[in-house]
């Protein structure tokens, strides 16, 4: 019975994590038109699962931190009621955000649930551990991502121009390229749509492409491959950083072992992404900022480097905050950021931790009463 309670709670959290987070690594592939939704999601699922399995060997510190050890009373950490309340509290918080299409941090919801369930159990919360071990990395990482995007994207743009690689926009009807223009073609698309023979189901779209060669190779082809690799790196990093945070709660079921826990969590994350990722995918890919292939690659590269580095040193950063931060930075540089949507996302971030705490506390009271 004890094993069943904690397993169901953790699977719920892992599923919610996949539904809200899985697509974040490949959002730029979908948003820039490099890949369709299904292909991007497949790539995210494969690379996230690989990151989850790798977490067994590289993310042991995160596994210990998110068991609650050092944050709440030692006796409470070994309580199944506490572990189940944390998992359910965080899981329900993330599922609620997923339902409305808001990309929030599973890490934030977990920290909130750890605090809320601990408070409900009457435990003293170690504020030094809370601030130094959790809050500092969570607060600093998105600002680091924004700063890196503001610095790196202009450098890459300058380098591209020095190599005489130009950016062009193609007007397409369905899968057929009609003409190429040197700048944004939204107004051209509207004019040409009236002149072209369009069949039912065809859409007039604008696609950004790069023209030129890089070391004798077609620049557009190279960039597409790099974009896929960078998206895979972000998804891998997310699996590496998030899986041990969730699997830590399965330390209360030691029969599974380290590999069994992370594998189970990784599979549940993958299923959550496949079944329920669509709404958050649309927000991340299409509502924060418009982007081309180069901008998408830059955002992914920054996110991957920060999250993988944080995982290696056991720092609980939020992949959501880092990936959104890099997109905020790109949108600021290009002046195409949708600040109304960004404001809603930031508001959801502010609410995540107290909401996770409240739900975590409620779950603890209910579970302990039933028990």
C-alpha positions in Angstrom: 0.0 0.0 0.0 2.8 2.4 0.9 4.6 1.7 -2.4 1.3 2.2 -4.3 0.6 5.6 -2.8 4.0 7.1 -3.5 4.2 5.5 -7.0 0.8 7.0 -8.0 1.7 10.4 -6.7 5.1 10.5 -8.4 3.7 9.2 -11.7 1.1 12.0 -11.5 3.8 14.6 -11.1 6.0 13.1 -13.8 3.1 13.1 -16.3 2.3 16.7 -15.4 5.9 17.6 -15.9 6.0 16.1 -19.4 2.7 17.8 -20.4 4.0 21.2 -19.3 7.7 20.9 -20.1 8.4 18.4 -22.8 7.9 20.7 -25.7 9.9 23.6 -24.4 13.1 22.3 -25.8 11.7 22.1 -29.3 9.4 25.1 -29.2 11.8 27.0 -31.5 11.7 24.2 -34.1 7.9 24.5 -34.3 7.8 28.3 -33.9 10.3 28.9 -36.7 8.8 26.4 -39.1 11.8 24.2 -39.1 9.6 21.2 -38.0 5.9 20.5 -37.7 4.3 19.7 -34.3 4.5 15.9 -34.6 8.2 15.8 -35.7 9.2 18.4 -33.0 7.4 16.4 -30.3 9.0 13.1 -31.4 12.5 14.7 -31.2 11.7 16.2 -27.8 10.4 12.8 -26.4 13.5 10.9 -27.5 16.1 13.3 -26.3 14.3 14.0 -23.0 14.1 10.3 -22.3 17.9 10.0 -23.0 18.5 12.9 -20.5 16.3 11.1 -17.9 18.3 7.9 -18.1 21.6 9.9 -18.0 20.5 11.6 -14.8 21.3 8.3 -13.0 25.0 9.0 -13.4 25.3 12.8 -13.5 22.6 14.3 -11.3 23.0 12.6 -7.9 23.1 15.9 -6.0 19.7 17.0 -7.3 18.3 13.6 -6.3 19.3 14.3 -2.7 18.2 17.9 -2.6 14.7 17.3 -3.7 14.0 14.5 -1.2 13.6 17.4 1.2 16.7 16.5 3.2 18.1 19.5 5.0 15.0 21.6 4.2 12.6 20.0 6.6 12.9 17.8 9.7 14.9 14.6 9.0 12.1 12.4 10.3 9.6 14.0 7.9 11.7 13.2 4.9 11.2 9.5 5.5 7.4 9.9 5.7 5.3 8.5 2.9 2.5 11.0 3.7 5.0 13.9 3.1 6.4 12.5 -0.1 3.0 11.8 -1.6 1.8 15.2 -0.6 4.8 16.9 -2.2 4.3 14.9 -5.4 0.6 15.5 -5.6 0.8 19.2 -4.7 3.4 19.9 -7.4 1.7 17.7 -9.9 -1.7 19.3 -9.5 -0.1 22.8 -9.7 1.6 21.9 -13.0 -1.5 20.2 -14.5 -3.6 23.3 -13.7 -1.1 25.5 -15.5 -1.0 23.1 -18.4 -4.7 23.2 -18.7 -4.6 27.0 -19.4 -1.5 26.8 -21.6 0.9 28.5 -19.2 4.6 27.3 -19.2 5.5 27.2 -15.5 8.3 25.7 -13.6 8.0 22.2 -12.2 11.0 23.1 -10.0 9.1 26.0 -8.5 6.0 24.0 -7.9 8.1 21.2 -6.2 9.8 23.7 -3.9 6.5 25.2 -3.0 5.0 21.8 -2.3 8.1 20.8 -0.2 7.6 24.0 1.9 3.8 23.7 2.1 3.6 20.1 3.1 6.5 20.6 5.6 4.7 23.5 7.2 1.4 21.5 7.4 3.3 18.7 9.1 4.6 21.2 11.7 8.2 21.0 10.5 10.7 23.9 10.8 11.8 25.1 7.4 15.6 25.6 7.0 15.6 29.1 5.5 19.4 29.0 4.8 18.9 25.9 2.7 15.8 27.3 1.0 17.4 30.6 0.0 20.9 29.3 -0.9 20.0 25.9 -2.3 16.8 26.7 -4.1 15.8 30.4 -4.5 19.1 31.8 -5.6 19.6 29.5 -8.6 15.9 29.8 -9.6 16.0 33.6 -9.5 19.4 34.1 -11.2 19.0 31.7 -14.1 16.4 33.5 -16.2 18.2 36.8 -15.9 21.4 35.0 -17.0 19.5 33.6 -20.0 18.1 37.0 -21.0 21.6 38.6 -20.6 23.2 35.9 -22.7 20.6 36.3 -25.5 21.1 40.1 -25.5 24.9 39.6 -25.8 25.1 36.5 -28.1 22.5 37.1 -30.7 24.0 40.4 -32.0 27.4 38.7 -32.2 26.0 35.8 -34.2 24.2 38.2 -36.5 27.3 40.2 -37.1 29.3 37.0 -37.9 26.6 35.8 -40.3 26.7 39.1 -42.1 30.5 39.0 -42.3 30.3 35.6 -44.0 27.8 37.2 -46.4 24.9 34.9 -45.4 21.7 36.8 -46.1 18.3 36.4 -44.6 15.3 36.2 -46.9 11.6 35.7 -46.5 9.8 33.3 -48.8 6.1 33.6 -49.6 4.6 30.1 -49.8 1.2 28.7 -50.7 0.9 25.3 -49.0 4.3 23.7 -49.6 5.1 25.7 -52.8 7.4 28.7 -52.8 5.9 31.5 -54.8 8.5 34.3 -54.5 11.4 35.5 -52.3 11.5 39.0 -50.7 14.3 40.6 -48.7 12.2 41.4 -45.6 9.0 40.5 -43.7 6.3 39.7 -46.2 3.1 39.9 -44.1 1.7 42.7 -46.2 2.9 41.1 -49.4 1.2 37.9 -48.4 -2.2 39.6 -47.9 -1.9 41.3 -51.4 -0.7 38.2 -53.2 -3.3 35.9 -51.5 -6.0 37.7 -53.6 -4.0 37.2 -56.8 -3.0 33.5 -56.4 -5.1 30.4 -57.1 -5.5 28.9 -53.7 -7.2 25.6 -53.1 -9.2 24.8 -50.0 -6.9 23.9 -47.2 -3.9 25.8 -48.6 -2.4 28.6 -46.5 -0.4 31.6 -47.5 2.6 31.7 -45.2 5.9 33.5 -44.8 9.1 31.5 -44.1 12.5 32.9 -43.2 15.4 31.3 -44.9 19.2 31.9 -45.1 21.1 32.2 -48.4 24.8 31.7 -48.7 27.5 29.1 -47.9 29.4 28.3 -44.7 32.7 26.6 -45.3 31.4 25.6 -48.8 28.2 24.1 -47.4 24.7 25.6 -47.8 24.1 27.8 -44.8 20.4 27.0 -44.5 21.1 23.3 -44.3 23.8 23.7 -41.7 21.7 25.9 -39.6 18.7 23.5 -39.7 21.0 20.7 -38.5 22.4 22.9 -35.7 18.9 24.0 -34.8 17.8 20.3 -34.4 20.9 19.6 -32.3 20.4 22.6 -30.1 16.8 21.6 -29.5 17.8 18.1 -28.7 20.4 19.5 -26.3 17.8 21.5 -24.4 15.4 18.5 -24.2 18.3 16.3 -23.0 19.2 19.0 -20.4 15.6 19.2 -19.2 15.4 15.4 -18.7 18.8 15.5 -17.0 17.7 18.3 -14.6 14.1 17.5 -13.9 14.0 13.7 -13.7 16.1 13.4 -10.5 14.0 16.2 -8.8 10.9 14.0 -9.3 12.6 10.6 -8.8 13.9 11.9 -5.4 10.5 11.3 -4.0 10.8 7.6 -4.9 13.6 7.3 -2.3 10.7 6.3 -0.1 10.3 3.2 -2.2 13.9 1.9 -2.2 13.0 -1.3 -3.9 13.0 0.5 -7.3 16.6 1.6 -7.0 18.2 4.7 -8.6 17.9 3.4 -12.2 14.4 2.0 -11.8 13.1 5.3 -10.3 14.6 7.5 -13.0 13.5 5.2 -15.7 9.9 5.1 -14.4 9.8 8.9 -14.1 11.4 9.3 -17.6 8.7 7.1 -19.2 5.9 9.0 -17.4 7.3 12.3 -18.5 7.4 11.1 -22.1 3.8 10.0 -22.0 2.7 13.3 -20.5 4.4 15.2 -23.3 2.9 13.0 -26.1 -0.6 13.2 -24.7 -1.0 16.7 -23.3 1.7 19.1 -24.5 -0.3 21.0 -27.2 -1.5 24.1 -25.4 1.8 24.9 -23.8 3.5 24.2 -27.1 1.4 26.8 -28.8 2.2 29.4 -26.2 6.0 28.8 -26.2 6.3 28.5 -30.0 3.9 31.2 -31.3 2.9 33.6 -28.6 6.1 34.9 -26.9 7.9 36.1 -30.0 8.1 35.4 -33.7 11.5 33.8 -34.6 13.5 32.5 -37.5 15.9 29.5 -37.6 18.9 31.5 -36.4 17.1 33.0 -33.5 15.6 29.7 -32.5 19.1 28.1 -32.5 20.5 30.9 -30.4 17.8 30.5 -27.8 18.2 26.8 -27.6 22.0 27.0 -27.4 21.9 29.4 -24.4 19.2 27.3 -22.6 21.1 24.0 -23.1 24.4 25.4 -21.8 22.9 26.9 -18.7 20.7 23.9 -17.8 23.4 21.2 -18.4 25.9 23.2 -16.4 23.5 23.7 -13.5 22.7 20.0 -13.5 26.3 19.0 -13.4 26.8 21.1 -10.2 23.4 20.2 -8.6 21.8 23.6 -9.0 18.0 23.4 -9.3 17.4 25.8 -12.1 14.1 25.8 -14.0 14.3 24.8 -17.6 11.1 26.8 -18.2 12.6 30.0 -16.8 15.8 29.6 -18.7 14.2 28.8 -22.0 11.6 31.5 -21.7 14.3 33.9 -20.5 16.3 33.3 -23.7 13.2 33.8 -25.8 12.5 37.0 -23.9 16.0 38.2 -24.7 15.7 37.3 -28.4 12.3 39.1 -28.6 13.8 42.2 -27.0 16.7 42.3 -29.5 14.5 41.8 -32.5 11.7 44.0 -31.0 9.1 41.3 -31.8 8.4 40.3 -28.2 4.8 39.9 -27.2 4.9 41.7 -23.9 1.3 41.0 -23.1 1.9 37.2 -23.2 5.2 37.6 -21.4 3.4 39.5 -18.6 1.0 36.7 -18.2 3.8 34.1 -18.1 5.7 36.2 -15.4 2.5 36.4 -13.4 2.1 32.6 -13.6 5.6 32.3 -12.3 4.9 34.5 -9.3 1.8 32.5 -8.4 3.5 29.1 -8.9 5.4 28.8 -5.6 2.6 30.0 -3.2 0.0 27.9 -5.1 2.3 24.8 -4.9 2.7 25.5 -1.2 -1.1 25.8 -0.6 -1.9 22.6 -2.6 1.0 20.7 -1.0 -0.3 21.6 2.5 -3.8 20.6 1.6 -2.7 17.3 0.1 -0.7 16.6 3.3 -3.7 17.2 5.5 -6.0 15.1 3.4 -3.5 12.2 3.0 -2.6 12.2 6.7 -6.3 12.3 7.7 -7.1 9.4 5.4 -4.1 7.5 6.7 
